Amino acid sequence: MPLLNILHHPDPRLRTKAAPVSVFDSALATLAKNMLETMYAAPGIGLAATQVNVHKRLIVVDVSEDSNAPHILVNPKLELLGGRVAGDEGCLSVPGFYERVERAEQINVQAQDVTGAPLTMSAEGLLAVCIQHECDHLDGKLFVDYLSSLKRNRINKKLRQLASERD
C-alpha cells in the first residue's frame, strides 16, 4: 500500500474542517488502510484524514506497544468525561515538537466503522488523549493551538525555517 504525504504545519489545508463521511465503500476502506500504514511508518500513534489532505471525518489510532491494536473511527463524536490530565503531545504534522497539553482523562466515543456500522467505545489514558488529538484535526485544530502565543510563535518560526530549507 502506498504511503500518504503528511501535511506539515503551517500548511493552511490543516485548518480545513472535515466533512462527514456518507459513502462507505472500498475507497474508504483503502484510505483507512493507507492511513494506518502511513501512521506506522512515520512512526506515530494517530493520524487524521485531514493530515493527508483528505477532508473527511476519519481517524486512525493505535497506542499499543506492538502496533497491533488499530482503531479506525469514521464520523467520531466524543463525550468528555472525568477530570483533566496534562501530558506531552507531539504531532506528525508538527514534527520534532512536544509540548504539554491538557485533555479529558476519559472519553466515550460514538462512531462508525469503514462499512458504516455504528460502534461505541470508552477510552482513558493515552488512547483517550490520542483520539481527542486526532478529532481536533477534523475540526482544523492543532495541538499548538492550546499553547501560549509565545510558544506557538516560536514553533511556527522554526517550522517555517525548516520548510524554507527543504525548498
Secondary structure, DSSP 4 states (H G I P E B T S, - for coil): -PPPPPP-TT-GGGGPPPBPP---SHHHHHHHHHHHHHHHHTT-SEEEGGGGT--BSEEEE---TTS---EEEEEEEEEEEEEEEEEEEEETTEEEEEEEEEEEEEEEEEEE-TTS-EEEEEEEHHHHHHHHHHHHHHTT--GGGGS-HHHHHHHHHHHHHHHHHH-
